[in-house]
Amino acid sequence: MTPTGHAPVRSGTGASLRVVLGVGGGIAAYKAAALSRLFSEAGHHVVPMPTQAALHFVGAPTWEALTGERVSETVFDRVDTVNHVAQGQSADLVVIAPATADLMARVAHGHADDLLSTTVLATAAPVLLAPAMHTEMWHNPATRRNVALLRELGHTVLEPASGRLTGTDSGPGRLPEPQEIFDAAMALVRAGGSTGDDAVAPGSLRGRRVLVTAGGTREPLDPVRYLGNRSSGKQGIAVARAARDAGADVHLIVAHVETELPVGVEISHVSSAHELEAATLAAARRSDVVVMAAAVADYRPETVGEHKMKKSEDGTDPVLRLVRNPDILRGVVTQRDEQKLDQLVVGFAAETGDAEHSVLEFGRAKLRRKGCDLLVLNEVGTDKVFGRDDTEVVVLSAHSDEESGARGSKDEVARFIVRRIASEAGVGADG
């Protein structure tokens, strides 16, 4: 995949940015006012750029009062300054919220019929779009093609939230909350600007498509009960955030998790190991890096009851027969090798030692057995790792005997893992 070609922002998140805030013509335009305030309170200069339709929902006096900037939506205003080009050239970041279906279509196809669309064409700054529309419009094939094209052009398109829409409708298409959009925008800036010592190198995964799996699978026993595990999904989700902050196009497949999902990434939901296998193998074909952080149940019930299992009247206990679930990590490696994909595969292993072998010995054996490039190894137990906000890992490589480790919060460890991925991303299967 090729880099997006965006120029680095002229300042990091610690300095003031010039933010062009595009506002589409939808009912969610009122939330953009709160988003504008978040940027201003963080010390950034906001240039409001509502479309003509957006001004029917929130008028120009509101934007001018919030930002101190004169509002215009036409290219025929301030012609002597060539305003439509000047705004694009001076922007450090362009955020469009809400991005309606019509507005995304125009941006995707390079239309230049108002100030906002011409500004997007004239800018080299990162562009983030936060969609908002009815569910049917979001799922329409034309909209899906436009979203894919926008991402191919290097723009960041958030996934819309699910919830109450206009009227009685409910479903995917709701504008993410202003704080979520702000956080995603700042992450986008960090990916192209300056970072702290423990952060991921800016843009180190730019142009890469990273697939991450997270959470624990549940294997149904009957309509009520299931077999599962203690995974919270926190580590996998933290890796997805860190990869996003490193500039990657991230697809997160989540089973059952106990933490908030990140914005700025594509999200798919699964439940069982078989569902995870199908979704992962399909998405892996389009991925440069695959990070298998999900905790997959090793076994599932051989049969699933159609009705809730009842206690027997004679007091006898039920006998469950378990069968082995597919080895999804090994399946990803096999698919990569058979299809000769230039792909880095990262596995996770939650291990315990025994009287004869250490956790590291078990980890090395699993790395050889699975055939992946990197293995993130941690020791587990009833009071270790699962559900905790801090963790400790060792990363093993199939291409060297080097062992490197990290200890800290899930986010700190995730940034360490992504740095390791970025450093080995060119190694892949052919080493």
N, C-alpha and C positions, 0 to 999 in steps of 0.2 A: 504494500500500500504506500502511497506517496504522501508526504507531509502536506498540511493544509496551506502552507505558505503565508499564514498570518504573521505580520510583523509583531515583534515583542512590544508589550505596552511600555510606555516611557517611564513608568514608575511602578513600584510594587504596591502591595496593599497598605503599606505603612505611609504612603504619600497620597496626596490628593489626585484623584482621577477625574477626567472629564467624561461623564457618562451621558450618552444620548439615550433618553428613555422614550422609545417608541410606544404608542398606545393605539391599539386597534379598536375598531368600532363594535364592541360587544358590551353586554351588561356588566361584565367583570371589570370594566375600565375603572370603576370606583376604587378597586383594590390597588391600582397603580399609583394612586395618590399616597397610600401608606408605604408603598415601595419607594417612591420618591423621597419620602421623609427618612427612610432607613439609610439611603445613600447619603443624604445631606447630613444626617446626624453622625455618620461615620467619617465626615470630613470631605466628601467628594462633591464635585460641582455637577449638578444635574441640568441637562438641556432637554426640556420636555418637547416631544415631537408627536403630538396626537394627529391621527388622520382626520379628515373632514368628518367622517362618520363618528369617530370617537368624541368629537366636540358636541354631538347630540346627547351624549351620556354624561360627560364631565366638561364644563365650559372652560374657555381660555382663562377667565379670572382666577379659577382655582389653581391652575398650573403656574400662572405668573406669580400668585401670592406665595406658593410653596417654594418656588425656585428662584424668583427674582429675575427670570428670563422672559423675554418677549416671546409669545407663542405665534408660530406660523405653521401652516401646513401646505403651502404652495411654493413652487419654485420661482414664482414671479414676485416674491417679496425680497427686498434687499438684493436686487439683481446686480447692483454695482459692486458687491462683495463676492459675487458668484457663490451665494450662500450654500447652495445644495452641494457643492464640491468642498467648500471650506469646512462645513460641519463634519463631513466624513473624514477629511484629512486631520482635523484637530481632535477627533474622538479617541479616547483610550479604550472605550468599551461601548458596545451598543446592546441594549436590552430592550426587547419588544414584548410587552405584557399588557393586555392579552394579545396574543397572536391569533387572529381569527383565521378561518379556513381560507377566506379570500386573500387576506394579507400574506399568508404563507405561500399561496399559489403565485402571487405577484412577485414576491422576493425570490422564490425558487426559480422562476423563469426570467428573471432579470428585467421585469417591467420597471419603468422609471416615469411614473405619471403623477408623483407628488413629492413633497420634500423628504418624507421618510424613506421611500423606496430609492430615490436618487442618492440619499446619504449612505444607505447600505451598499449601493454599487460603488460609491466613491471611497469607502473606508478600507483600511487594512487592519483595523482593530478586530478583536474577537467579537462575534455576534451570537447572542443567546436569545432564543425565542421560547416563550412560555405559552403553549396553546390553551385556548379556551373556546369551547363550542359544544353543541349537542352531541350526544354519543353517536348518533347515526352519521353525523358529519365527520366525526373523528375516525370512524371505522370505514368510511367510504373509500373505495380503491383509489380515487383521484387524490384524496388527502394523504393516504398512505404513500403514494408515489411521490407526492410533493415533499413529505417529511423525509423520505429516503434521499431525495435529491438534495435537500437542504443539508443533510448530514454529509453527503458525498462532497458537497461544495466546501465543507469544513466548518459549517455553522453548528452550534450546539442547540438541539431541540429537546426540551424537557418533556417527560411524560406527563400528561395531565393527571390531576387527582380524580378520584371517584367520589361522588357524593351528590347532594342536591343541586340541580341545575335550575334553569328558569321554569317557573310554573311548578307542576307536580312531577316533572321528569327527574330521574336520578340515574347516575351511572358515570362511566369515564368521560371526561370532558371538562371537568371543573378546573378553574385556574388554581395552581398551587398557591399556598399562602405566601404573602409578601416576604416573610422571613426565609422561607425555603428558596424562593427565587433569588433573594439577596445572597444567601449562602452559596448557591450554585454559581452565581456571577462572580463572587469573590474567589471561589475555587478555580474558575476559569482564568481569572487574572493571575492567580498564583502559578498556574501551569505555564504561563508565558512571561512571568515577572520574577521578582526576587523572592527567595524563600529562606527560612531559618536553617540552622545546621542540621536539624533532625528531619527536615522535610525531604520530599522526593525531588530529585533534580528537575528543574522546570522544563516542561516539554519533553522529558526523557522517553515518554511513550506516545508522543504526538504522532498521529497517523497510524497507530496500531489499534486493532480491534481486540479487546480483551474480554473473554468470557469467564465469569466467576459463578460458582455454585455455592449456596450457603443454606444453613438450617438443617434440621433433622427430618428424615422421611418418616412417614407413618404407614404401617401395613395393616389394613383393615382385617379384623377378626369377625365382626358382625356389624350391623348398621350403627352400633354405639361404641364398641371397643376397638382398640388398635394396639399394635406393638410399636414402640417408638424408642427414643433415646433422649439423653439429657442435653443435647445440643441446643444452644440459644440462637445460633446464627450470627452472633456478634462479630466474630473474627472474620468470617467471609464478607460480611457487609462492610467492615472496616477496610478490607483489602479492595473492595469495589470503590469505596470513596477515595482511597489513596491512588488507585489507578486512574480514576477520573481526574484527580488533582494533578496527576502527571501528564495529562493531556490525552489520555486514551479514550477511545469510543468504547464504552463499557456496556456489556449485556449481563445483567444479573439474573440468574435463575434461582428462585428461593423456594425452599420447602417450608417447613414450619419454623418460624422465628419468633423471638421475644424482644425485638428491638425495632426502632423506627427505620423505615427503608430510606435510602438516600435519594435525593433528587439529581437530575442531570445524567441519569443512566437509564437504559432500557431494562424493563423488569418483566419477567415471566414467572408465573406461579405454578408449582406442582405440588403433589402430595406424596405419592408412593415412589418406591425405587424405580418401578417400571416407567412411570411418568417422567421421572428425572432422567432416566436413561434415554428415552426418546427425544426429549427436549434438548439434552446436552449434545447428543451425537449430531442432531440436525444443526444446532447453532455452532458447534465446533468446526464444521466444514468451512465456515466463513470467518474464522477467528485466527489471529496471529499468536495469541497466548491463551491457554486454557488453565484456569486455576480451580482445582477440584477441592473446595473447602467444605462442601456439604458432608454431613454425617449420615451415611447411607446405612440403613438397617441391614445387617448381614443375612437375616432370615425373615421369612414371611410365613403366615399360616398356609398350609397346603390348600385348604378350602376356606371360603368366606361364607358365613351364614347369611341367609336372606333375612332372617329375623333375629331379634335379640336372643342370645343364649340364656336360657332359664336355668335356675338351680333345679336339680332333679329332686323329686319327692323322696326317693329312697336314700338320699345323702351321698350318692357316689359322685366322685369328682370327674370333670371332663378331662380327656386326654387330647392334647394338641400336637399335631404333627407339623413340623416346620420344614420348609424347603429353602435352599440357598437362593439369595437374590443375585442378580447379575453383577459382575465386577465392572462398574462403569468406568473407573480410571483406566483399567486395562483395555477396555473397549475403545476409549478415546485414543490411546497410544496405538492400538492395532489399526484403527481407521486412519490415523495420521500416516503410519508406515505404508499401508496398502495404497493410499491415495497420494503418497509422496508429497505431503503438505509441509511447507516451511513453517513449522509451528513449535512453540515451546510449551511443554506440558508440565504443570506443577501439581503434585499431589500433597495431601495432608495425611498425617498418621497420628492418631491418638493412641499411645502405647503405654503398657506397664512392663516393668522388668520382672524377672523371676529369679530363682535361686541359682540358675546356671547362666543366664544371659542378661546383659544390661539393656536399657532402653535404646541406646545407640546401636548396639548389635542387631536388635530387632529392626531398627530403622534402616540400617544398611541392607539387610536382607530384603526388606520390603521394597526398597528403591530398586534393587536388581530385579526382583520379581515383577514389579509393575512396569518397568521400562520407561518411567518418566524422566524428565531432565533434572528437576529439583524435587525434593521431598521436605516439607515443613513438618518437623517432628516435635511433639510435646508429650510430656508425661501426664497421665490422667489418673484420677482417683475420685473418691466421693467428695473430697475437699479441694480438688485441683481442676483448674481450667474451666469446666462446664459452667456457664452462666456468670462467671466472675468477670470483672472489668479489667483485671490485670492478668498477665500470662507470661510464659517464658517458652521460647522455641529455639530449636537448632535447625538450620537449613543445610541439608546434604545435597551434593551435586553428583550427577552421574558422570560428569566430565572432569572431575578432579577429586582429590581426597580432602580438600579443604572443608572444614566445618566452621560455620559462623553462627553466632547466636545473638538473641536480643531478649531483653526482659523489660516489661513496663506495661502501659495501658494497651488495650487492643489496637487503638489507633497508632500508637508509637511502633508496635510490632508490625502492623500492617505496612507502615511506611518503610520499615526495614525490609520486609518481604518484597515490596515493589521495587526498592532499589536493587535488590538481588536479581529480580526478574529483568529489570532494565539493563543490568550489566551483562546478563547472559542471553538477552533476547536474540542476538545474532548467532547463538550457538546452535540451538534447535536439535533436531533428530540426527542430522548428519555431522554435528560437532566439528 
